[in-house]
Amino acid sequence: QSPAGRFPPAHLPAAPAAHERLCRALDTPEPATSLYELGRSLHAPASLKALGLRAADIPTAAAAAMQAPYYNPRPLSYEAVHRLLTSAFDGMRPDSRTFESV
């Protein structure tokens, strides 16, 4: 049984088919975590801070993201984008719960 079959795609309710494909492709119930761990094993930067973003730039980056929207399976809000960028700035290890309210 595939990881997606063992763990329902309800973790990403706005894009369950994409979640299931990622689970199958990566053989994991937590694709975001697996990709983060892969990056860590390759010694890739784990945060936006490590890539040079300053905490003071997060509001500007969130506003820019809202001004240049792209397809997203659910509506975006400034607050959700800001929260996601803050988590990425801090290098937070993501899992499916990271995206529940984004």
Contacts in CASP RR format, 6 or more apart in sequence:
PFRMAT RR
TARGET T0000
AUTHOR 0000-0000-0000
METHOD contacts of the structure
MODEL  1
QSPAGRFPPAHLPAAPAAHERLCRALDTPEPATSLYELGRSLHAPASLKA
LGLRAADIPTAAAAAMQAPYYNPRPLSYEAVHRLLTSAFDGMRPDSRTFE
SV
2 20 0 8 1.000
2 23 0 8 1.000
2 24 0 8 1.000
2 27 0 8 1.000
3 23 0 8 1.000
3 24 0 8 1.000
3 26 0 8 1.000
3 27 0 8 1.000
3 28 0 8 1.000
3 29 0 8 1.000
4 19 0 8 1.000
4 20 0 8 1.000
4 21 0 8 1.000
4 23 0 8 1.000
4 24 0 8 1.000
4 29 0 8 1.000
5 20 0 8 1.000
5 23 0 8 1.000
6 29 0 8 1.000
7 23 0 8 1.000
7 29 0 8 1.000
9 16 0 8 1.000
9 17 0 8 1.000
9 19 0 8 1.000
9 20 0 8 1.000
9 23 0 8 1.000
10 16 0 8 1.000
11 19 0 8 1.000
11 96 0 8 1.000
11 97 0 8 1.000
11 99 0 8 1.000
11 100 0 8 1.000
12 18 0 8 1.000
12 19 0 8 1.000
12 96 0 8 1.000
12 99 0 8 1.000
14 72 0 8 1.000
14 73 0 8 1.000
14 74 0 8 1.000
15 73 0 8 1.000
18 73 0 8 1.000
19 31 0 8 1.000
19 96 0 8 1.000
22 31 0 8 1.000
23 29 0 8 1.000
23 31 0 8 1.000
25 31 0 8 1.000
26 34 0 8 1.000
26 35 0 8 1.000
28 34 0 8 1.000
29 96 0 8 1.000
30 95 0 8 1.000
30 96 0 8 1.000
32 94 0 8 1.000
32 95 0 8 1.000
32 96 0 8 1.000
32 98 0 8 1.000
32 99 0 8 1.000
33 93 0 8 1.000
33 94 0 8 1.000
33 95 0 8 1.000
36 46 0 8 1.000
36 93 0 8 1.000
36 94 0 8 1.000
37 93 0 8 1.000
39 46 0 8 1.000
40 46 0 8 1.000
45 51 0 8 1.000
46 91 0 8 1.000
47 88 0 8 1.000
47 89 0 8 1.000
47 90 0 8 1.000
47 91 0 8 1.000
48 85 0 8 1.000
48 88 0 8 1.000
48 89 0 8 1.000
48 91 0 8 1.000
49 55 0 8 1.000
49 89 0 8 1.000
49 90 0 8 1.000
49 91 0 8 1.000
50 91 0 8 1.000
53 61 0 8 1.000
53 89 0 8 1.000
55 89 0 8 1.000
58 82 0 8 1.000
58 85 0 8 1.000
58 86 0 8 1.000
58 89 0 8 1.000
59 82 0 8 1.000
61 85 0 8 1.000
62 78 0 8 1.000
62 81 0 8 1.000
62 82 0 8 1.000
62 85 0 8 1.000
63 78 0 8 1.000
65 76 0 8 1.000
65 81 0 8 1.000
65 85 0 8 1.000
66 76 0 8 1.000
66 78 0 8 1.000
66 81 0 8 1.000
69 76 0 8 1.000
80 101 0 8 1.000
80 102 0 8 1.000
81 102 0 8 1.000
83 101 0 8 1.000
83 102 0 8 1.000
84 98 0 8 1.000
84 99 0 8 1.000
84 102 0 8 1.000
87 94 0 8 1.000
87 98 0 8 1.000
92 98 0 8 1.000
END
